[in-house]
Amino acid sequence: MAKKVVATLKTGKGKDFTKVIKMIKSPKTGAYAFREEIVHNDHIADFLKSK
């Protein structure tokens, strides 16, 4: 998977995307989990607002 991401970033269109990591707390156990996605720069705020 890393090879695909690196290859995409080299084309110049990769600057439009950002890897976003969000920490989410589990309601049952109270443990934290991390959700990460590669999101278009225009949709970063939407990703962080969503659960």
MDAnalysis code that builds the backbone (N, CA, C; Angstrom):
import MDAnalysis as mda
import numpy as np

u = mda.Universe.empty(153, n_residues=51, atom_resindex=np.repeat(np.arange(51), 3), trajectory=True)
u.add_TopologyAttr("name", ["N", "CA", "C"] * 51)
u.add_TopologyAttr("resid", np.arange(1, 52))
u.add_TopologyAttr("resname", ["MET", "ALA", "LYS", "LYS", "VAL", "VAL", "ALA", "THR", "LEU", "LYS", "THR", "GLY", "LYS", "GLY", "LYS", "ASP", "PHE", "THR", "LYS", "VAL", "ILE", "LYS", "MET", "ILE", "LYS", "SER", "PRO", "LYS", "THR", "GLY", "ALA", "TYR", "ALA", "PHE", "ARG", "GLU", "GLU", "ILE", "VAL", "HIS", "ASN", "ASP", "HIS", "ILE", "ALA", "ASP", "PHE", "LEU", "LYS", "SER", "LYS"])
u.atoms.positions = np.array([
    [0.824, -1.190, 0.000],
    [0.000, 0.000, 0.000],
    [0.869, 1.256, 0.000],
    [1.955, 1.233, 0.700],
    [2.805, 2.421, 0.771],
    [3.351, 2.782, -0.605],
    [3.634, 1.789, -1.417],
    [4.164, 2.072, -2.742],
    [3.147, 2.834, -3.579],
    [1.862, 2.489, -3.458],
    [0.825, 3.181, -4.211],
    [0.713, 4.627, -3.771],
    [0.782, 4.879, -2.473],
    [0.673, 6.238, -1.953],
    [1.852, 7.074, -2.429],
    [3.046, 6.533, -2.359],
    [4.236, 7.256, -2.780],
    [4.153, 7.545, -4.279],
    [3.712, 6.568, -5.058],
    [3.603, 6.766, -6.498],
    [2.568, 7.843, -6.815],
    [1.481, 7.907, -6.070],
    [0.459, 8.921, -6.288],
    [0.983, 10.304, -5.938],
    [1.764, 10.409, -4.889],
    [2.269, 11.706, -4.460],
    [3.291, 12.273, -5.450],
    [3.946, 11.428, -6.205],
    [4.957, 11.897, -7.154],
    [4.341, 12.546, -8.393],
    [3.072, 12.297, -8.677],
    [2.461, 12.817, -9.902],
    [2.139, 14.299, -9.804],
    [2.145, 14.879, -8.627],
    [1.824, 16.291, -8.460],
    [0.421, 16.503, -7.950],
    [-0.455, 15.533, -8.173],
    [-1.823, 15.638, -7.668],
    [-1.888, 15.277, -6.185],
    [-0.841, 14.674, -5.662],
    [-0.796, 14.265, -4.269],
    [-0.794, 15.432, -3.303],
    [-0.442, 16.618, -3.779],
    [-0.441, 17.793, -2.913],
    [-1.853, 18.217, -2.541],
    [-2.849, 17.694, -3.235],
    [-4.239, 18.013, -2.942],
    [-4.790, 17.142, -1.822],
    [-4.010, 16.152, -1.369],
    [-4.481, 15.208, -0.364],
    [-3.600, 15.263, 0.882],
    [-4.209, 14.943, 2.026],
    [-3.505, 14.949, 3.297],
    [-3.900, 13.702, 4.082],
    [-2.951, 13.097, 4.767],
    [-3.257, 11.971, 5.643],
    [-3.704, 12.541, 6.983],
    [-4.925, 12.193, 7.386],
    [-5.506, 12.730, 8.612],
    [-5.687, 11.580, 9.595],
    [-5.262, 11.788, 10.837],
    [-5.401, 10.782, 11.892],
    [-6.282, 11.370, 12.979],
    [-7.345, 10.632, 13.337],
    [-8.299, 11.098, 14.343],
    [-8.358, 10.072, 15.472],
    [-8.312, 10.547, 16.713],
    [-8.384, 9.676, 17.866],
    [-9.845, 9.564, 18.292],
    [-10.341, 8.333, 18.444],
    [-11.733, 8.087, 18.801],
    [-11.771, 7.259, 20.079],
    [-12.613, 7.674, 21.030],
    [-12.754, 6.945, 22.294],
    [-13.936, 5.992, 22.195],
    [-13.718, 4.735, 22.566],
    [-14.768, 3.725, 22.535],
    [-15.738, 3.957, 23.694],
    [-17.041, 4.019, 23.424],
    [-18.010, 4.242, 24.512],
    [-18.111, 3.050, 25.474],
    [-17.832, 1.826, 25.001],
    [-17.951, 0.634, 25.842],
    [-16.768, 0.465, 26.784],
    [-15.553, 0.502, 26.237],
    [-14.371, 0.197, 27.043],
    [-13.621, 1.433, 27.512],
    [-13.828, 2.555, 26.839],
    [-13.097, 3.765, 27.191],
    [-11.709, 3.823, 26.577],
    [-11.362, 2.793, 25.803],
    [-10.049, 2.761, 25.152],
    [-10.073, 3.658, 23.915],
    [-8.909, 4.146, 23.545],
    [-8.792, 5.002, 22.375],
    [-8.340, 4.191, 21.165],
    [-8.878, 4.535, 20.027],
    [-8.475, 3.929, 18.758],
    [-8.183, 5.057, 17.783],
    [-7.368, 4.772, 16.806],
    [-7.002, 5.783, 15.830],
    [-7.592, 5.424, 14.473],
    [-8.209, 6.402, 13.832],
    [-8.768, 6.235, 12.495],
    [-7.980, 7.143, 11.563],
    [-7.411, 6.567, 10.532],
    [-6.624, 7.385, 9.618],
    [-7.102, 7.170, 8.188],
    [-7.106, 8.253, 7.449],
    [-7.533, 8.239, 6.053],
    [-6.737, 9.268, 5.278],
    [-6.680, 9.077, 3.984],
    [-6.106, 10.089, 3.107],
    [-7.283, 10.847, 2.514],
    [-7.370, 12.139, 2.829],
    [-8.537, 12.957, 2.526],
    [-8.116, 14.135, 1.657],
    [-9.005, 14.543, 0.773],
    [-8.751, 15.742, -0.037],
    [-8.720, 16.950, 0.893],
    [-7.889, 17.925, 0.601],
    [-7.713, 19.087, 1.474],
    [-9.012, 19.839, 1.732],
    [-9.955, 19.804, 0.802],
    [-11.223, 20.501, 0.989],
    [-12.129, 19.804, 1.999],
    [-11.869, 18.534, 2.296],
    [-12.760, 17.741, 3.146],
    [-12.165, 17.385, 4.504],
    [-11.086, 18.030, 4.890],
    [-10.446, 17.723, 6.175],
    [-11.365, 18.064, 7.346],
    [-11.985, 19.220, 7.313],
    [-12.872, 19.634, 8.409],
    [-14.057, 18.690, 8.533],
    [-14.597, 18.232, 7.414],
    [-15.717, 17.286, 7.444],
    [-15.305, 15.964, 8.081],
    [-14.097, 15.509, 7.780],
    [-13.604, 14.253, 8.350],
    [-13.444, 14.387, 9.861],
    [-12.918, 15.506, 10.320],
    [-12.690, 15.678, 11.755],
    [-13.991, 15.867, 12.520],
    [-15.030, 16.390, 11.886],
    [-16.329, 16.567, 12.548],
    [-17.094, 15.266, 12.653],
    [-16.894, 14.347, 11.693],
    [-17.636, 13.089, 11.673],
    [-17.143, 12.149, 12.765],
    [-17.973, 11.177, 13.108],
    [-17.592, 10.186, 14.122],
    [-17.040, 8.957, 13.515],
])
